Amino acid sequence: MAGARGRSGRKPKPTCLKVVTGNPGKRPVNENEIQPDDEVPVCPTWLSREAKAEWRRVVPELALLKLLAKVDRAALAAYCEAWSLLRRAEGELEKHGLLLLERTEFEDGSVVTKATRNPAAYVMTNAMAQIRAFCGEFGLTPSARSRMSTPEAPSGKGAERYLS
């Protein structure tokens, strides 16, 4: 799939993250990048209980780092629901185990028992992939944070608006 400028490859890093990471690539900072209102989004009422708990856990941290805007609500809600789905799948695996026994009786009286992977394992794997993607977007992993630092002083024209 082509990127925002019609090229494939890595997604461009938001300017606020370039400023926080010190712009190690020394690429020009986009002075015309759209800057959404940095008001903290309100937790959607329709989120599951576990998703709301995750929202309450991550939103204060993201807001403190100024990595969250009101328009990020949908992406953050999707991350929180993926977290909730992961937790439910973990519960199913704990309750029923990784393998399920499937018993089939035939007309001749023979019985075959076959072990199959619990579908919750597939759900869990997919939820983990979604979480991993969202964590990269919001800087929620150690590797994502290792590329970030707090700048000593704003540098470059326009940097003040990203750090204020």
C-alpha positions as CSV (number, residue, x, y, z in Angstrom):
1,M,0.0,0.0,0.0
2,A,1.4,3.4,-0.9
3,G,2.2,5.9,1.8
4,A,0.7,9.4,2.3
5,R,2.9,10.8,-0.5
6,G,2.3,8.0,-3.0
7,R,5.5,6.1,-1.9
8,S,5.7,2.8,-0.1
9,G,7.8,2.4,3.0
10,R,7.8,3.7,6.5
11,K,5.1,6.0,7.7
12,P,6.3,9.5,8.3
13,K,6.9,10.3,12.0
14,P,4.6,13.0,13.4
15,T,6.5,16.3,13.9
16,C,5.8,16.3,17.6
17,L,7.7,13.0,17.9
18,K,10.5,14.3,15.7
19,V,10.9,17.2,18.0
20,V,10.9,14.9,21.1
21,T,13.3,12.4,19.6
22,G,15.7,15.2,18.6
23,N,15.2,14.6,14.8
24,P,18.2,12.2,14.5
25,G,17.7,12.0,10.7
26,K,18.0,15.8,10.5
27,R,15.2,15.8,8.0
28,P,13.2,19.1,7.7
29,V,10.4,19.5,10.2
30,N,7.1,20.0,8.5
31,E,6.1,23.5,9.5
32,N,2.7,23.1,7.9
33,E,1.7,19.8,9.7
34,I,-1.9,19.9,10.8
35,Q,-2.0,20.3,14.6
36,P,-5.1,18.9,16.2
37,D,-6.4,20.3,19.5
38,D,-4.5,18.6,22.3
39,E,-7.6,18.4,24.4
40,V,-7.7,14.9,26.0
41,P,-10.5,12.8,24.4
42,V,-13.4,11.6,26.5
43,C,-13.6,7.9,27.1
44,P,-16.5,6.4,25.0
45,T,-19.3,5.1,27.1
46,W,-19.7,2.0,24.9
47,L,-16.3,0.6,25.7
48,S,-16.2,-2.7,27.6
49,R,-15.3,-2.6,31.3
50,E,-11.7,-3.9,30.6
51,A,-11.3,-1.4,27.8
52,K,-12.3,1.5,30.0
53,A,-9.8,0.4,32.6
54,E,-7.1,0.4,30.0
55,W,-8.2,3.8,28.8
56,R,-7.9,5.1,32.4
57,R,-4.4,3.6,32.6
58,V,-2.9,5.0,29.4
59,V,-4.7,8.3,28.8
60,P,-3.0,10.2,31.7
61,E,0.4,9.0,30.6
62,L,-0.2,9.9,26.9
63,A,-1.6,13.3,27.9
64,L,1.4,14.0,30.2
65,L,3.7,13.3,27.2
66,K,1.5,15.5,25.0
67,L,1.1,12.5,22.6
68,L,-2.7,12.6,22.6
69,A,-5.3,14.8,20.9
70,K,-9.1,14.8,20.9
71,V,-9.1,13.4,17.4
72,D,-7.1,10.3,18.6
73,R,-10.2,9.0,20.4
74,A,-11.2,6.4,17.8
75,A,-7.6,4.9,17.5
76,L,-7.3,4.9,21.3
77,A,-10.7,3.2,21.7
78,A,-9.7,0.6,19.2
79,Y,-6.5,0.0,21.1
80,C,-8.4,-0.4,24.4
81,E,-10.9,-2.8,22.9
82,A,-8.1,-4.9,21.4
83,W,-6.6,-5.0,24.9
84,S,-10.0,-6.1,26.3
85,L,-10.3,-8.8,23.6
86,L,-6.8,-10.0,24.5
87,R,-7.8,-10.3,28.1
88,R,-11.0,-12.2,27.3
89,A,-9.2,-14.6,25.0
90,E,-6.6,-15.2,27.8
91,G,-9.5,-16.0,30.1
92,E,-11.0,-18.5,27.6
93,L,-7.6,-20.2,27.2
94,E,-7.2,-20.4,31.0
95,K,-10.6,-21.9,31.4
96,H,-10.6,-24.3,28.5
97,G,-7.0,-24.8,27.7
98,L,-5.0,-24.4,24.5
99,L,-6.3,-27.6,22.9
100,L,-9.9,-28.6,22.7
101,L,-10.9,-32.3,22.2
102,E,-13.3,-32.9,19.4
103,R,-15.1,-36.2,19.6
104,T,-16.8,-37.7,16.5
105,E,-19.0,-40.8,16.6
106,F,-19.5,-42.7,13.3
107,E,-22.5,-44.9,12.3
108,D,-20.4,-48.0,12.7
109,G,-19.9,-47.2,16.3
110,S,-16.3,-46.0,16.0
111,V,-15.2,-42.9,17.9
112,V,-12.4,-40.6,16.9
113,T,-11.1,-37.9,19.2
114,K,-9.1,-35.1,17.7
115,A,-7.3,-32.2,19.4
116,T,-7.8,-28.8,17.8
117,R,-6.4,-25.5,18.7
118,N,-8.7,-23.4,20.8
119,P,-10.2,-20.6,18.7
120,A,-9.4,-18.2,21.5
121,A,-5.7,-18.7,20.7
122,Y,-6.3,-17.2,17.2
123,V,-8.3,-14.3,18.8
124,M,-5.5,-13.7,21.2
125,T,-2.9,-13.7,18.4
126,N,-4.9,-11.2,16.3
127,A,-5.5,-9.0,19.4
128,M,-1.8,-9.0,20.1
129,A,-1.0,-7.9,16.6
130,Q,-3.5,-5.0,16.8
131,I,-2.1,-4.0,20.2
132,R,1.4,-4.0,18.9
133,A,0.4,-1.8,16.0
134,F,-1.4,0.7,18.2
135,C,1.4,0.7,20.8
136,G,3.8,1.8,18.1
137,E,1.4,4.6,17.1
138,F,1.1,5.9,20.6
139,G,4.7,5.3,21.8
140,L,3.6,2.6,24.3
141,T,6.5,0.2,23.9
142,P,10.1,0.3,25.3
143,S,11.5,0.4,21.8
144,A,9.2,3.2,20.8
145,R,10.2,5.2,23.9
146,S,13.9,4.4,23.4
147,R,13.7,6.6,20.3
148,M,12.2,9.5,22.2
149,S,13.9,12.0,24.6
150,T,12.9,15.2,26.1
151,P,14.7,18.0,24.2
152,E,17.1,20.3,26.2
153,A,15.8,23.4,24.5
154,P,13.4,24.0,21.6
155,S,15.4,24.2,18.4
156,G,14.3,25.4,15.1
157,K,11.6,27.7,13.9
158,G,8.1,26.5,15.1
159,A,9.4,24.0,17.6
160,E,7.9,26.0,20.5
161,R,4.4,25.2,19.4
162,Y,5.1,21.4,19.6
163,L,6.6,21.7,23.1
164,S,4.4,24.3,24.7
